[in-house]
Amino acid sequence: MRRTLGLILLAASCGAMATEPTPDGIDARPRSGEKSWTLFCEGCHKPGTEGPGTRVLADRLGWDKAPLKGRQDLDPTYVKHVVRRGLIEMAPLRPTDITDEELDALITYLRQP
């Protein structure tokens, strides 16, 4: 009896914790382009030499094309293709990770200076 009650209480507390939003509201959907950038992209594509993705782009395209943020020449179709299928070391993101609407918002965010 105690074991059953303990399992019920444990399961109930796990469910309560799973529904609590994170402090910065990152779980709110749809996410803004900025939140998606912070969650999925910024870790590897930070400006400067800190981001490994930025360094790879600099090696391939030069430092003027390495930062993604603020680029007006990024083709939205290509960005969607890379995000959905991945590229080299970049893992693909499923529609459950980032929806099409959120991906469009991310592309809009990238194009802003």
Summary of the structure (lengths in Angstrom):
residues: 113
radius of gyration: 18.9
end to end distance: 61.8
largest distance: 66.8
contacts: 263
relative contact order: 0.15
helix: 56%
strand: 2%
